[in-house]
């Protein structure tokens, strides 16, 4: 994470101009509209009427039903052996123009299943066609009919509603919970066709900010749920100062805001208001570019139009005074993103800046936003201090929990971990349960499959009272949600009869299955492991010694214990375990990044000859890069000298002799010649850069790699890198990056940690944003610094993390809105236990009360 409080670089300025996708713009527009109507709903699915774009009438609706949907309805009637009443005109008469329009649109798309009525009818048909899966299709239909799709054919909708109503009594809640993994987690139709709405925390925030008067809002919501886009909605009626320690967060907000023409200004690395810069949309006074006719030089001192000011911690006070100069103070809102950054350290360079900003702040409306923000009862000193400074201020607490997806926590042996697996002591487990109830953001890391197994085990036993069973807690289909099922799991654990606890522990451990299994089909060198002989029924194993025969003796039952398998798995991320990293990139968080990087290269088993060839090319390129660097320095000197002499001549003024002008012109011509020669030399040297590449066998999850390391394993959706040759050449030309990182790039692996090469970091950011890398190895400081989409994550055993920082680390995975296979893989089980156990003395709480306090 880049916490340097510096001005924006050229590449950062360019990055904010990259337009958002149409889907992203749709969400951004929903947020701005949602500020005025928090119950707004939008659904991008097309009904047949919407697709054809014809004026609605019941006659046309009947015609479309008969032409496009009736054949499917007839099939459903035959499958269900049941009549469905509907009042449809058999042969409706249409205007000729409407008929032509319908005939012209009768394309393959109408038959392809993209029309919403077709999706509903397919659900109904599958419900009767595949009887073993009928509950899945029924539940899907129940959810789909509630969506806000415009102009759905009334006859199709009536049929769907009739099916839902007629078969509701046949549904047993126990069976739905038993099948909830298929119904909820793996049901792609639900997410694909769902309404787009504001998150609950956004609804609360927007409603709250309509109220007048000073306020401090503690805004707590999980990562990846749109917290940092909320300022765009707030800017509809307020002027926002967005404060961020991690500059990438501010840049992401700027890119989104600019995509919908919001007027944005920037204050990064500012020592005064003179350093503030306006985006073109926010510019009020400017000169015009004579060539293009567009905006030339902007007058950054005029900020009347600014809607969102984005600043780092160092620049907050200049940004505050700048915004106060153009706006009434009651219309300003400070949105402080991730205020707990750096608070896990006892001392940090940012602490003094944080305290100064809080103490000298004059704006009475402040929002503190973080997934791990301390609760209001933990911030007694900070809250009291704010109320003391702004006497009429009200304190508001917004706490939200997103549980629409499951991101399981996997221990080093490959098992999904839940509280009941972490201790055999009931009191300790109940303490964890209460902690999870108080911090429900942890529910998204409960593996739904394991949760359901536990619930059903207790449901079919006498270990919990009857009033704690499913029938008492799930009365309707609306209750079947991931959140409610996981909360019921916690409730059941609390209600286990104490005497039955040892039996419950043993029973649940017996049911536990490995989520990830070791790849024993090959050894660490890639050689196939073949079984030579086996000992089975009827076979006699050879033993090293002789044992006395026990034949004829009484059988005595010995005390047995369940031995936990000690074989670790998913360690070899560049070889035999790479196949398990599916769907998208992986982030590997570690303290010693170099150690992990060396391990990845070492375990890749790249032959010595191949590695020697690559290193020769890298060393050759390094030599070329050094020569280019020297020429670049010479070129800079020549340009600087020419610029200085030109400015001298201009300062002397007019009226000088013509021969002096000739001398100057000759001198300039000589300098131009030198520049041209140096440029040509550098171009020649750049052309000599050698392209280094690896065979696909050594690039994780390329086809040849999978054939070597996982040929005998069923592999689904393995994710690999996609790096262009031009990018590899750009990296090879860097002289401030260690050689091992260049080798890693050839394998599709990038590195994020503190180092000098800004160019390397920018290239890695671009690749990460475009999901071109197979894996990123990052230090723990980058926990807050990655808004990229990761499907899997590793937490190395050498990490020393607070509970809040572990939660932030988990938030890097599963940020996208797609149902994929996610995992978070811990190399040390102590981290998992730390996550679920309550902590009495949190450094973030202690430091926040100390620093967010006006002295």
Helices and strands as residue ranges (DSSP letters): H 10-15, H 22-36, E 41-42, H 48-52, H 58-64, I 65-69, H 70-80, H 96-104, H 108-111, H 116-129, G 131-133, H 134-144, H 154-166, G 168-170, H 173-178, H 180-180, I 181-185, H 188-192, E 196-197, H 200-209, E 215-220, G 227-229, H 230-234, E 239-244, H 247-259, E 264-267, G 273-275, E 277-278, G 280-282, E 286-288, E 295-298, E 308-311, H 316-324, G 329-331, E 332-337, H 349-360, E 365-369, G 376-378, H 380-389, E 394-399, E 408-410, G 419-421, H 426-438, G 440-445, H 448-459, G 466-468, H 470-473, G 477-479, H 482-494, G 498-500, H 501-511, G 578-580, E 586-589, H 593-603, H 608-652, H 658-687, G 696-698, H 703-709, H 725-732, H 739-746, E 749-752, H 758-769, E 775-778, G 780-782, E 792-795, H 803-810, E 823-826, H 829-836, H 843-851
